[in-house]
Amino acid sequence: MGARIGLIGLGTMGAALASNIAEKGFDIAVFNRTTKVTRDFVDGAGDLADRMTACESLEDFVAAIDAPRAIILMVPAGEPVDQQIEALRPLLDADDLIIDCGNANFHDTNRRMTESGGPFLGVGVSGGEEGARHGPAIMGGGEPGHWDRVADIMNAIAAKHEGEPCAGLLGPDGAGHFVKMVHNGIEYADMQMIAEIYGILRDGHGLSPDEIATVFEAWDKGPLKSYLIEITGKVARAADTATGKPLLDVIVDAAGQKGTGRWTAIESQHLLTPIPAIEAAVVARNVSSRRDERAAGQEMFGAAPQAVEIDRDTLEQALIAGKVLCYAQGFVMIAATCEAHGWDVDLPTVARIWREGCIIRSAMLDDMASALADHPGDNLMRTPHFAEMLKSTHDALRQVVSQAALAGHSVPALSSGLAYFDAMRTARGTANMIQAQRDFFGLHGFVHVDGREDVHGPWAGKDAGKQG
């Protein structure tokens, strides 16, 4: 008997996932293009090595897996995935299954469903190295028959919430990678909002990292209980091993990104779906990288952040409101994509998968799953439970955004979340002015309030209409 499954790519995530699979009792063949990496991984796997077959060539790797084969790819997104499929397919049988578990762009996954030369799954895996090793959230995309072939493995290695695997097939084509992309967009917004509150505590309240840790540790025992709030407290409490200084004080304030948040923002524009908190978080990361320009700005205009009196309860309530709003935007975007692509992604199932294992796991997600199930098709912010939550917290968000602005604190994600909330509760906005302007300079027409379409203003036929 050979291995039940194979895995290519023994980087941080691939090695962790392979160990997880072996630990759950499945024999696995592993391959990395650098042979030494493969040998070192298996040699260091301890008792798990008994379930691992180290392979030094693709031919040996394929031969080590029982047919019909299932092979996980954990290689960098983009062209490396296509190259690996191209190298692998000639060695496989027609019904051998390739599973891309990397952070692929869902458009690439859609294409590979037809171009990969055989059965294919696109699977989003969230949770970082710790999740991959001990239980990630798993978001599958592809044909049900293909998923069924590996469902027992996916369910076994996934995180569990009250015994239920945080894994599932969410839809056809690139649905799994799309949901993972939106997950990462929400992650960007959640992290940015936390960072904005951290900035107010640091620069507005003058708290030390240890004092800030105490605040977040307390918040992790209430409605904000989540993985990101938990690790924020741990990060703030940590000391730099080299200098003994608070770790946060020695980290350069330029945030990295691998592109999934940017993909989310770009895709939202194609869908005409507003996700302002996520877009603001992407912009904030881009701004963070402009360190020299920011330093020059401070030299010219003076440091922006000043002391501000906002009590901690208000900050907590504002963060609750911001969190609900950024999740609501993400779920609306998934629903819009389902309509655009003809997918039938079940939003409550998405929320249930996100309850454990993934980076945005939160105590709120259980209630979100219930709210989305009880009120299908509605914006999360309008479901009874979360509407009441926003009614009780949006004034705090307004207070934080306004006082932060007056004191020079940049809070783009919190501000964008508030602007979205206000826009989405205004029955008559101001786009009528924009439509009139468009008709004035371009004769684009507008809809009249009595229902007449392609109406023009009194300027029609005059020189003003020739400008655009």
C-alpha positions in Angstrom: 0.0 0.0 0.0 1.2 3.5 -0.9 0.4 6.9 0.6 -3.2 8.0 0.8 -2.3 11.6 -0.3 0.7 13.6 -1.5 1.9 17.1 -0.8 4.3 19.3 -2.8 5.9 22.3 -1.2 7.4 22.0 2.3 7.6 25.7 3.2 6.2 26.8 6.5 2.6 26.2 5.7 3.2 23.0 3.6 5.3 21.4 6.3 2.7 22.2 9.0 -0.1 20.8 6.9 1.8 17.6 6.0 2.5 17.1 9.7 -1.2 17.6 10.5 -2.3 15.1 7.9 0.2 12.5 9.2 -0.8 13.1 12.8 -4.4 12.5 11.9 -3.5 9.0 10.7 -3.1 9.4 7.0 0.0 8.2 5.1 1.4 11.0 3.0 4.1 11.3 0.3 6.0 14.6 0.4 8.1 16.4 -2.2 10.0 19.6 -2.3 12.1 20.8 -5.3 15.1 21.1 -2.9 15.8 17.5 -1.9 17.5 18.5 1.3 14.4 20.3 2.5 12.4 17.1 2.0 14.9 14.9 3.8 15.3 17.4 6.7 11.5 17.6 7.1 11.0 13.9 7.3 14.1 13.3 9.5 12.8 15.9 11.9 9.2 14.6 12.0 9.8 12.3 14.9 7.1 9.6 15.3 5.1 11.1 12.4 7.9 10.1 10.0 6.5 6.6 10.0 3.5 7.9 8.0 5.6 10.0 5.6 7.4 9.0 2.4 10.1 11.4 1.4 10.4 11.6 -2.4 13.4 13.0 -4.4 11.8 13.2 -7.8 8.3 13.8 -9.1 8.3 10.4 -10.7 9.0 8.8 -7.3 6.4 11.0 -5.7 3.6 10.0 -8.0 4.5 6.4 -7.7 4.4 6.6 -3.9 0.7 7.6 -3.9 -2.2 5.1 -4.3 -4.4 5.6 -7.3 -6.6 7.4 -7.9 -4.2 10.0 -6.5 -4.9 13.1 -4.6 -2.1 15.7 -4.5 -2.0 18.9 -2.5 0.0 21.9 -3.9 1.5 24.3 -1.3 3.6 26.4 -3.6 3.6 30.2 -4.1 0.5 31.6 -5.8 0.6 32.6 -9.5 2.9 31.2 -12.1 4.6 28.7 -9.8 1.3 26.8 -9.5 0.8 26.6 -13.2 4.4 25.4 -13.6 3.9 22.7 -11.0 0.7 21.5 -12.7 2.5 21.5 -16.0 5.3 19.4 -14.6 3.0 17.1 -12.7 0.1 16.3 -15.1 2.0 14.2 -17.6 2.9 11.8 -14.8 -0.7 11.4 -13.6 -3.6 9.3 -14.6 -6.7 11.0 -16.0 -8.7 10.8 -12.7 -5.9 12.0 -10.4 -6.9 15.0 -8.4 -4.8 18.1 -7.9 -5.7 20.3 -4.9 -4.3 23.9 -4.8 -4.2 24.8 -1.1 -2.2 28.0 -1.6 -3.4 31.7 -1.6 -4.5 31.6 -5.3 -6.4 34.4 -7.0 -9.8 32.9 -7.6 -9.7 33.9 -11.2 -6.7 31.7 -11.6 -8.5 28.9 -9.9 -11.5 29.3 -12.3 -9.1 29.0 -15.2 -7.3 26.0 -13.8 -10.6 24.1 -13.4 -10.6 23.7 -17.2 -7.0 24.0 -18.0 -5.3 21.8 -15.4 -5.9 18.6 -17.5 -7.9 16.7 -14.9 -9.8 16.9 -11.6 -9.0 20.0 -9.7 -9.9 21.6 -6.4 -9.1 25.2 -5.2 -9.0 25.2 -1.4 -8.5 28.2 0.9 -6.6 27.4 4.1 -6.6 29.9 6.9 -4.9 29.9 10.3 -1.2 30.5 9.6 1.4 28.0 10.6 -0.3 27.2 13.9 -3.6 26.6 12.2 -2.1 24.5 9.4 -0.3 22.3 12.0 -3.2 21.8 14.5 -6.4 22.7 12.7 -7.1 25.4 10.1 -10.4 26.7 8.6 -10.7 25.0 5.2 -12.8 26.6 2.3 -13.2 24.3 -0.7 -14.1 25.1 -4.3 -14.8 22.6 -7.1 -17.0 19.7 -8.0 -18.7 17.8 -5.1 -17.4 14.4 -6.4 -13.9 15.7 -6.2 -14.3 17.1 -2.7 -15.9 13.9 -1.5 -12.7 12.0 -2.4 -10.7 14.0 0.2 -13.5 15.2 2.6 -12.5 12.7 5.3 -8.9 14.1 5.3 -10.1 17.8 5.2 -12.5 17.2 8.0 -9.9 15.4 10.1 -7.3 18.1 9.8 -9.6 21.1 10.2 -10.2 23.0 13.3 -13.3 21.9 15.3 -16.0 24.1 16.8 -18.0 22.0 19.4 -16.9 18.9 17.5 -18.0 20.2 14.1 -15.2 20.5 11.4 -14.5 24.0 10.2 -14.3 22.8 6.6 -16.6 22.4 3.7 -17.1 22.7 0.0 -18.5 26.2 -0.6 -19.2 26.1 -4.2 -17.9 25.4 -7.7 -14.8 26.7 -9.5 -12.9 29.2 -7.4 -15.5 29.7 -4.7 -13.2 28.4 -2.0 -10.4 30.7 -2.9 -12.8 33.6 -3.3 -14.1 33.2 0.2 -10.6 32.9 1.5 -9.7 36.1 -0.3 -12.7 37.9 1.4 -11.6 36.4 4.7 -8.2 38.0 4.2 -9.9 41.3 3.3 -11.9 41.2 6.6 -8.6 40.3 8.3 -7.0 43.5 6.9 -9.8 45.7 8.2 -10.0 44.0 11.6 -6.3 44.3 12.1 -6.3 48.0 10.9 -9.1 48.9 13.3 -7.2 47.3 16.2 -4.1 49.2 15.2 -6.1 52.4 15.1 -7.4 51.9 18.7 -3.8 50.9 19.7 -2.6 54.2 18.3 -5.2 56.1 20.4 -4.1 54.3 23.5 -0.4 54.8 22.8 -0.4 58.4 21.5 -3.7 59.7 22.8 -3.7 58.2 26.3 0.1 57.9 26.6 -0.1 54.2 27.7 2.9 51.9 27.8 2.8 48.6 25.8 2.2 46.7 29.1 -0.7 49.0 29.9 -2.1 48.5 26.4 -1.8 44.7 26.8 -3.9 44.9 29.9 -6.6 46.7 28.0 -6.8 44.2 25.2 -6.6 41.3 27.6 -9.7 42.6 29.4 -11.5 43.1 26.0 -10.7 39.5 25.0 -13.0 38.4 27.9 -16.0 40.3 26.5 -17.9 40.8 23.1 -14.6 41.4 21.3 -13.2 37.9 22.2 -11.3 36.8 19.2 -8.0 35.5 18.0 -6.8 38.9 16.8 -7.7 40.6 20.1 -6.0 37.8 22.0 -2.7 38.1 20.1 -2.8 41.9 20.3 -2.6 41.6 24.0 0.3 39.1 23.7 2.1 41.2 21.2 1.8 44.3 23.4 3.1 42.3 26.4 6.1 40.9 24.6 9.7 42.0 25.0 12.4 42.2 22.3 14.8 39.3 23.0 17.8 41.3 21.9 17.3 44.6 23.8 14.7 43.8 26.4 12.6 46.7 25.2 8.9 46.4 24.5 8.7 44.5 21.2 6.3 47.0 19.7 8.7 49.8 20.3 11.4 48.3 18.1 9.2 47.1 15.2 9.3 49.3 12.1 5.8 50.7 11.4 5.6 49.6 7.8 3.1 46.8 7.3 3.7 44.0 4.7 1.0 42.4 2.5 0.9 39.5 0.1 -1.9 40.8 -2.1 -5.1 39.2 -1.0 -6.5 42.3 0.7 -5.7 44.3 -2.5 -7.4 41.6 -4.6 -10.5 42.0 -2.4 -10.6 45.7 -2.9 -10.1 45.4 -6.7 -12.8 42.7 -7.0 -15.2 44.8 -5.1 -14.9 47.5 -7.7 -15.7 45.1 -10.5 -18.7 44.0 -8.5 -19.8 47.5 -7.6 -20.0 46.3 -4.0 -18.9 48.7 -1.3 -16.4 47.5 1.2 -14.9 50.8 2.4 -13.4 49.5 5.7 -11.5 46.9 3.8 -10.4 49.3 1.1 -9.3 51.8 3.8 -7.2 49.1 5.5 -5.4 48.3 2.2 -4.7 52.0 1.7 -3.4 52.3 5.2 -0.9 49.5 4.6 0.3 51.3 1.5 0.6 54.6 3.4 2.6 52.8 6.1 5.3 51.9 3.6 6.0 55.5 2.8 8.1 56.1 5.8 10.4 58.8 4.4 7.4 60.8 3.1 5.7 60.5 6.5 8.8 61.7 8.3 9.1 64.6 5.9 5.5 65.5 6.6 6.0 65.4 10.3 9.1 67.7 9.9 7.0 70.2 7.9 3.7 70.1 9.7 4.5 68.7 13.1 3.4 65.4 14.6 -0.3 64.8 14.1 -1.5 62.7 17.1 -2.2 64.6 20.2 -3.6 63.7 23.6 -7.3 62.8 23.5 -9.8 61.9 26.2 -11.8 59.0 25.1 -12.6 56.5 27.8 -11.8 52.8 27.3 -15.4 51.6 27.3 -16.1 54.0 24.4 -13.1 52.6 22.5 -14.3 49.1 23.1 -17.8 49.9 21.9 -16.4 51.6 18.8 -14.3 48.6 18.0 -17.3 46.3 18.4 -19.3 48.5 15.9 -16.4 48.6 13.4 -15.9 44.8 13.6 -19.6 44.2 12.8 -19.5 46.6 9.9 -16.4 45.1 8.3 -17.8 41.6 8.5 -21.1 42.8 7.1 -19.3 44.3 4.1 -17.4 41.0 3.5 -20.6 38.9 3.6 -22.3 41.3 1.2 -19.4 41.0 -1.2 -19.6 37.1 -1.1 -23.3 37.3 -1.9 -22.7 39.7 -4.8 -20.1 37.4 -6.2 -22.4 34.4 -6.0 -24.9 36.4 -8.1 -22.3 37.4 -10.6 -20.8 33.9 -11.1 -24.0 31.8 -10.5 -22.5 30.2 -7.3 -24.6 29.2 -4.4 -22.2 29.8 -1.5 -24.1 29.4 1.8 -23.2 32.4 4.0 -24.1 30.7 7.3 -21.8 27.9 6.4 -19.0 30.4 5.7 -19.5 31.9 9.1 -19.5 28.5 10.7 -16.2 27.5 9.0 -14.7 30.8 10.3 -15.6 30.1 13.9 -12.3 28.3 14.6 -8.9 27.8 13.0 -8.8 30.9 10.9 -7.2 34.3 11.7 -10.6 36.1 12.0 -12.2 33.6 14.3 -14.3 35.4 16.8 -17.0 34.8 19.4 -19.3 36.9 17.2 -19.2 34.4 14.3 -21.6 31.9 16.0 -24.2 34.6 16.2 -23.4 35.7 12.7 -24.0 32.2 11.4 -27.4 32.2 13.1 -28.3 35.7 11.9 -27.4 34.9 8.3 -29.4 31.6 8.5 -32.5 33.2 10.0 -32.4 36.2 7.7 -31.2 35.0 4.3 -30.4 37.7 1.8 -30.2 40.5 4.3 -27.2 42.6 5.2 -25.8 41.4 8.5 -26.0 44.9 10.0 -29.8 44.8 9.6 -30.4 41.4 11.2 -32.1 41.8 14.6 -29.1 40.8 16.8 -26.5 42.9 15.1 -28.9 45.8 14.4 -29.3 46.0 18.2 -25.6 45.8 18.7 -25.0 48.6 16.3 -27.7 50.7 17.8 -25.9 50.5 21.1 -22.4 51.1 19.8 -22.5 53.4 16.8 -22.5 56.5 18.9 -19.3 55.3 20.5 -17.8 54.8 17.0 -18.9 58.3 16.0 -17.3 59.8 19.2 -14.0 58.0 18.6 -13.9 59.0 14.9 -14.7 62.6 15.6 -12.4 63.1 18.6 -9.6 61.2 16.9 -9.9 63.5 13.9 -9.8 66.6 16.1 -6.7 65.3 17.9 -4.9 64.3 14.7 -5.2 60.5 14.9 -5.5 58.7 11.6 -8.3 56.2 11.9 -9.2 55.4 8.2 -10.8 52.0 8.7 -13.0 53.1 11.7 -13.9 56.3 9.8 -14.8 54.3 6.6 -16.9 51.9 8.7 -18.9 54.8 10.2 -19.4 56.4 6.8 -20.7 53.1 5.4 -23.1 52.8 8.3 -24.4 56.3 7.9 -24.8 56.0 4.1 -26.6 52.7 4.5 -29.2 54.2 6.8 -29.9 57.3 4.6 -32.9 56.7 2.4 -32.2 59.8 0.2 -28.5 60.5 -0.2 -26.7 63.0 -2.4 -26.1 61.1 -5.6 -28.9 63.1 -7.3 -26.4 65.9 -7.5 -23.8 63.7 -9.1 -26.4 62.5 -11.7 -27.3 66.1 -12.5 -23.7 67.0 -12.9 -23.1 64.0 -15.2 -26.1 65.0 -17.3 -24.9 68.6 -17.5 -21.4 67.8 -18.8 -22.1 64.5 -20.7 -25.8 64.3 -21.2 -25.8 60.9 -19.5 -29.4 61.3 -18.4 -31.0 60.5 -15.1 -34.0 58.8 -13.6 -36.8 61.1 -12.4 -38.4 60.5 -9.1 -41.7 59.8 -10.8 -40.1 56.9 -12.6 -39.3 58.4 -16.0 -35.9 57.2 -17.3 -33.2 58.9 -19.5 -34.5 62.4 -18.4 -32.3 65.4 -19.2 -32.0 68.7 -17.4 -32.8 72.1 -18.9 -29.3 72.4 -20.2 -29.8 69.6 -22.8 -28.7 70.6 -26.3 -26.6 73.5 -25.0 -22.8 73.8 -25.2 -22.5 72.4 -21.6 -23.3 68.9 -22.9 -20.3 68.9 -25.2 -17.8 68.8 -22.4 -17.7 65.0 -21.9 
